[in-house]
């Protein structure tokens, strides 16, 4: 197929483009910054500079490119540091998930594009009752903390609109797999503590595995929603020390809930203490998806080993083994 990947220069997009090409597809990759054109061209895609918040430009581009399928991966997730003000930090991404999705769906209808796959998110969005691991059929949280309501509503709107159009929604787990992953620096600097009992369950996803699931989703008909996460949902108190060790950092601090709420906000405390993880059984069963990294346990080590070596050579990090005994 000829596939238009919106947000092709992002974290998932740059992993997705080569996998699509390897599967025999032709790829047109959109990007907003002109500097990303050469990067996409090197990956094998035809670069297309496009502002997804300009509906007329989106329609013109999609009609002109004549894709067989559209994959919506556009976000603005770089340099996220202020999670206490979650919605303010995610504002641009929320626009891409609402207005950007509207523009792409309208353009797809005008151009007769019937295959549409879009990115959403799984961890921390399910209702905080019952079991700690949820399937796609389980209800979402009806009363999320105020700081995340705009962001949760934007993802729900995307899911409803894509599903109504017959498309496929992929609820990804928390990304990892790149040197600039958002968790790296806070964990290295011990700015990500275990709050309370650390019982909030997270689901992770290596970027390469997420891209592989996306390629498979293009071969299936919608509407459908899939949790695209690894096999090993785990509580913060379990995965965070392992990530710290993989990064060669000191073990995370432990703080009471009230203190975490003061410096990180209620939403962060909810994610650390109450959030539910997600099951990938449906994606594995229906998409035939197999994971290169079935668990973050081996994925963290494989991903960050080279980064730790580089920091050792620069003399900036403690030894990862001795760190666990510090």
C-alpha atoms as one frame of an Amber mdcrd trajectory, in Angstrom:
protein
   0.000   0.000   0.000   0.891   3.643  -0.282   0.812   4.779   3.348   0.761
   8.361   4.581   2.296   8.524   8.059   1.362  11.720   9.887   4.094  12.577
  12.367   6.639  10.333  10.681   9.617  12.136  12.241   8.536  11.374  15.813
   9.505   8.600  18.220   7.166   5.972  16.780   7.219   7.341  13.243  10.955
   6.934  12.766  10.665   3.277  13.844   7.537   2.726  11.784   8.773   4.032
   8.433  11.552   1.426   7.952   9.247  -1.394   9.062   6.554  -0.325   6.610
   9.086  -0.227   3.793  10.475  -3.622   4.791   6.903  -4.963   4.582   6.647
  -3.755   0.986   4.732  -0.518   1.491   5.463   2.881  -0.040   5.618   5.633
   2.583   4.887   9.343   2.520   5.940  10.852   5.855   4.668  14.189   7.103
   6.767  16.487   9.236   6.301  20.036  10.489   9.932  21.187  10.742  11.852
  21.499   7.458  14.933  20.064   9.182  13.274  16.626   9.393  12.937  16.171
   5.630  16.418  14.728   5.159  15.950  12.375   8.091  12.767  10.931   6.600
  14.351  10.667   3.176  17.239   8.700   4.699  14.714   6.307   6.262  13.213
   5.671   2.840  10.099   7.828   3.022   8.957  10.601   0.720   8.949  13.654
   3.055   5.961  16.003   3.091   6.012  19.170   5.196   2.521  19.657   6.601
   0.753  21.458   9.429  -1.910  19.021  10.645  -3.803  21.876  12.288  -4.471
  23.451   8.871  -7.475  21.456   7.594  -7.363  22.848   4.064  -3.676  22.031
   3.695  -4.278  18.529   5.041  -7.070  17.878   2.546  -4.991  19.171  -0.361
  -2.051  17.009   0.664  -4.034  13.801   1.146  -5.958  14.226  -2.105  -2.722
  14.919  -3.984  -0.800  12.013  -2.451  -3.573   9.434  -3.033  -2.627   7.119
  -0.141  -4.286   3.761   0.418  -3.966   4.196   4.181  -3.257   6.880   6.784
  -1.419   6.300  10.069  -1.817   9.124  12.596   1.251   9.276  14.870   1.489
  13.040  15.328   2.242  14.283  18.843   4.283  17.025  20.498   5.776  14.993
  23.336   9.362  16.271  23.390  10.726  17.962  26.529   7.805  17.138  28.804
   8.854  18.207  32.279   5.885  19.862  34.007   3.637  16.906  34.767   2.069
  18.721  37.703   0.342  20.852  35.074  -0.292  17.873  32.833  -2.899  19.340
  30.488  -0.892  22.508  29.934   2.158  20.410  29.055   0.133  18.230  26.672
  -1.873  21.067  25.101  -0.261  20.886  21.653  -0.539  17.096  21.573  -4.193
  17.399  22.567  -4.782  19.715  19.591  -3.149  17.179  17.276  -5.372  14.450
  18.740  -8.548  16.495  18.285  -8.264  19.068  15.499  -5.502  17.121  13.755
  -7.541  13.916  13.813 -10.594  15.775  12.504  -8.559  17.168   9.623  -7.075
  13.789   8.701 -10.413  11.977   8.876 -12.108  14.628   6.726  -9.274  14.450
   4.199  -9.456  10.659   4.189 -13.154  10.823   3.403 -12.596  13.314   0.568
  -9.790  11.185  -0.890 -11.590   7.858  -0.457  -9.025   6.482   1.991 -10.618
   3.626   3.902  -7.767   2.433   6.121  -6.964   4.628   9.106  -4.832   3.766
  12.142  -4.302   6.191  15.029  -2.187   6.398  18.172  -3.745   6.529  21.628
  -2.562   5.480  25.097  -3.380   2.678  27.538  -1.707   3.119  30.933  -3.520
   5.044  33.705  -6.701   5.596  31.669  -8.718   2.615  32.841 -11.128   2.787
  35.782  -9.327   2.498  39.110 -11.549  -0.274  40.432 -11.369  -4.049  40.264
  -8.396  -5.879  38.839  -5.052  -4.208  38.192  -4.808  -5.239  34.501  -7.522
  -4.196  32.059  -8.681  -5.295  28.609 -10.091  -3.089  25.860 -13.608  -3.998
  26.983 -13.089  -2.590  30.481 -14.395   0.928  31.220 -12.145   3.956  31.218
 -11.755   6.100  34.332 -14.974   8.134  34.670 -13.405  10.660  37.065  -9.717
  11.284  36.302  -7.788  13.900  38.303  -8.501  17.479  37.132  -4.966  17.978
  35.780  -5.394  15.284  33.108  -9.032  15.727  32.094  -8.319  17.682  28.922
  -5.738  15.125  27.796  -7.933  12.120  28.627 -10.865  13.778  26.815  -8.703
  14.395  23.740  -7.744  10.721  23.562 -11.342   9.638  24.055 -12.472  11.962
  21.268  -9.821  10.539  18.948 -10.845   6.980  19.763 -14.538   7.638  19.228
 -14.075   9.475  15.938 -11.604   6.997  14.477 -13.818   4.081  15.496 -16.902
   5.752  14.027 -15.017   6.131  10.748 -14.155   2.415  10.730 -10.535   2.882
  11.727  -8.224   1.189  14.204  -7.020   2.733  17.478  -3.795   1.527  19.080
  -3.556   2.217  22.798   0.200   2.159  23.222   1.969   1.531  26.492   4.532
   3.917  27.958   7.230   4.339  25.308  10.846   3.370  25.761  13.596   2.494
  23.339  15.342   5.784  22.597  18.236   7.632  24.243  15.987  10.625  24.962
  13.080   8.747  26.556  11.224  11.010  28.950  11.857   8.886  32.035  15.640
   8.758  31.656  16.789  12.048  33.159  14.288  12.157  36.054  15.293   8.622
  37.051  19.012   9.377  36.724  18.612  12.498  38.858  16.439  10.655  41.416
  13.572  13.038  40.645  11.131  10.153  40.119  10.448   8.665  43.565   8.264
   5.745  44.600   5.239   7.516  46.041   3.323   5.855  48.846   3.346   2.114
  48.331   4.140   2.471  44.611   1.231   0.199  43.729   0.182   1.921  40.501
   0.528  -0.514  37.586   2.090   0.635  34.303   2.274  -1.076  30.933   5.336
  -0.464  28.775   6.039  -0.809  25.067   9.343  -0.782  23.235   9.151   1.574
  20.249  10.150  -1.188  17.812   7.361  -3.441  19.088   4.839  -0.630  18.795
   5.868  -0.033  15.209   5.553  -3.746  14.434   1.993  -3.828  15.798   1.135
  -0.781  13.702   2.320  -2.463  10.505   0.131  -5.463  11.320  -2.877  -3.261
  12.093  -2.811  -1.900   8.544  -3.639  -5.374   7.267  -6.826  -5.577   9.348
 -10.252  -4.048   9.016 -11.772  -1.793  11.641 -13.310  -0.550  13.694 -11.152
  -1.929  16.485  -9.211  -0.840  19.571  -6.084  -2.667  20.711  -3.853  -2.356
  23.754  -0.332  -2.389  22.325   1.704  -3.128  25.430   4.187  -5.744  26.571
   3.373  -8.951  28.463   4.451  -7.641  31.855   2.307  -4.916  33.475   3.971
  -4.040  36.772   3.719  -1.759  39.793   5.950   1.296  40.047   7.732  -0.169
  43.080   8.729  -3.105  40.875   9.811  -1.548  37.585  11.310   1.754  38.751
  14.300   0.263  40.659  15.032  -1.969  37.644  15.027   1.032  35.318  17.323
   2.928  37.678  19.746   0.012  37.734  19.633  -0.319  33.938  20.518   3.367
  33.683  23.371   3.046  36.148  21.590   5.361  38.574  21.064   5.203  42.312
  17.872   3.533  43.548  14.783   5.753  43.564  13.812   7.581  46.706  10.625
   6.718  48.586   8.255   9.488  49.655   4.814   9.566  51.292   1.798  10.338
  49.128   1.222  13.752  50.692   4.732  14.906  49.859   4.555  13.557  46.297
   1.255  15.395  45.855   2.896  18.678  46.874   5.712  18.592  44.320   4.227
  16.419  41.547   0.470  16.900  41.769  -2.532  14.621  42.174  -2.351  13.112
  38.667   1.229  11.919  39.153   0.314  10.419  42.527  -2.627   8.616  40.943
  -0.350   7.115  38.283   2.157   6.074  40.938  -0.312   4.522  43.360  -3.649
   3.647  41.705  -3.297   3.325  37.921  -4.180   0.119  36.116  -2.141  -1.641
  33.476  -3.378  -3.174  30.235  -3.601  -6.628  28.682  -2.221  -7.241  25.178
  -4.093 -10.526  24.646  -6.416  -9.111  21.994  -3.616  -7.582  19.914  -1.586
 -10.779  20.028  -4.585 -12.906  19.144  -6.159 -10.815  16.386  -3.115  -9.122
  14.855  -0.729 -12.060  15.191   1.662  -9.721  17.007   4.828 -11.088  18.575
   7.100  -8.947  20.690  10.834  -8.523  20.424  10.794  -7.360  24.049   8.006
  -9.225  25.876   8.996  -7.530  29.134  10.524  -4.250  30.209  12.815  -6.407
  32.371  14.956  -7.392  29.414  13.970  -4.385  27.317  15.388  -1.786  29.707
  18.749  -3.537  29.877  18.988  -4.058  26.110  17.961  -0.482  25.380  20.096
   1.456  27.827  23.298  -0.590  28.044  25.092   1.494  25.414  23.949   4.710
  27.063  25.316   3.569  30.416  28.661   2.674  28.836  28.869   6.112  27.285
  28.231   7.770  30.644  30.812   5.537  32.329  33.388   6.562  29.776  32.568
  10.178  30.494  32.922   9.460  34.224  29.496  10.806  35.042  27.647   7.784
  36.444  28.187   5.272  39.187  28.588   1.607  38.399  25.124   0.036  37.868
  25.925  -2.916  40.137  27.325  -0.875  42.983  24.451   1.560  42.606  22.051
  -1.050  43.864  24.078  -1.314  47.071  24.398   2.438  47.665
